[in-house]
Amino acid sequence: MNDLFNKQVFEIIKLIPKGRVTSYGAIAKAVGYPNHARHVGNALRNYDEDFPAHRVCNASGRITASCIRDFVGKLKTEGVEVKDGKIQNFKTIFWNPLEEI
């Protein structure tokens, strides 16, 4: 995609509260590209260490990032339980940017 898309994706992710998660697809929809979840994932290839990329997963609550151990650890410190790469109580802690911004 382009720089504007990436900037919008990063701005949405910065708004996700601690202890909550959202999906690549929800972010794509929030920035006006509803069928571009994969592009959201691609935008997340480069980010700063303190950026909350760990709060983004796929639509079924699975962590698909290659740094799963790091993400699981960060989520655990925020009170999010992950079992076998799947976020527990996903629907309960899901943060929908279209409804919560």
C-alpha positions in Angstrom: 0.0 0.0 0.0 1.2 3.6 0.5 2.6 5.7 3.3 -0.7 7.3 4.1 -2.3 3.8 4.6 0.6 2.7 6.9 0.4 6.0 8.9 -3.3 5.5 9.4 -2.8 1.8 10.5 -0.2 2.8 13.0 -2.4 5.6 14.4 -5.3 3.2 14.9 -3.0 0.6 16.6 -1.7 3.2 19.0 -5.2 3.7 20.2 -5.8 0.1 21.3 -6.1 0.1 25.1 -3.9 -2.2 27.2 -5.6 -5.5 27.8 -7.6 -5.3 24.6 -6.9 -6.7 21.1 -8.2 -6.1 17.6 -7.8 -7.8 14.2 -5.9 -6.9 11.0 -9.3 -6.8 9.3 -10.9 -4.5 11.8 -8.0 -2.1 11.3 -8.2 -2.3 7.5 -12.0 -1.6 7.7 -11.4 1.4 10.0 -9.0 3.0 7.6 -11.3 2.5 4.6 -9.9 -0.6 3.0 -12.2 -3.4 4.3 -10.6 -6.2 2.3 -7.0 -5.4 3.0 -6.2 -7.2 6.2 -3.1 -8.6 4.7 -1.8 -5.1 3.9 -2.2 -4.2 7.6 0.0 -7.2 8.4 2.6 -6.0 5.9 2.6 -2.5 7.3 3.6 -4.1 10.7 6.8 -5.5 9.4 8.7 -2.5 10.8 7.9 -0.8 14.1 9.6 0.5 17.2 10.1 -1.8 20.2 7.5 0.0 22.3 4.8 0.0 19.6 1.8 -2.2 20.6 1.8 -4.5 17.6 1.2 -7.4 20.0 -2.5 -6.2 20.3 -3.2 -7.1 16.7 -4.2 -10.7 15.7 -6.2 -12.5 13.0 -10.0 -12.5 12.9 -10.2 -15.8 15.0 -8.0 -14.5 17.8 -4.8 -16.2 16.7 -1.4 -14.6 16.9 0.1 -15.0 13.5 3.2 -12.9 13.9 6.6 -14.6 13.7 7.5 -13.2 17.1 4.7 -15.0 18.9 6.7 -15.6 22.1 7.4 -11.9 22.5 3.7 -11.0 21.8 2.4 -13.6 24.3 4.7 -12.2 27.0 3.6 -8.6 26.3 -0.1 -9.7 26.3 0.3 -11.6 29.5 1.7 -8.5 31.3 -1.5 -6.7 30.2 -3.7 -9.5 31.6 -4.5 -11.1 28.3 -4.4 -14.9 28.4 -3.1 -16.8 25.4 -3.2 -20.5 25.0 -1.5 -22.3 22.1 -1.2 -19.1 20.2 -4.9 -18.2 20.6 -6.2 -15.3 22.6 -8.7 -16.5 25.2 -12.0 -14.6 25.6 -11.2 -13.0 22.3 -14.8 -11.7 21.7 -14.9 -10.2 25.2 -11.7 -8.2 24.9 -12.0 -7.4 21.2 -11.6 -3.7 20.5 -13.5 -2.5 17.4 -12.0 0.8 16.2 -15.2 1.6 14.2 -17.2 1.5 17.4 -14.7 2.7 20.0 -13.0 5.7 18.4 
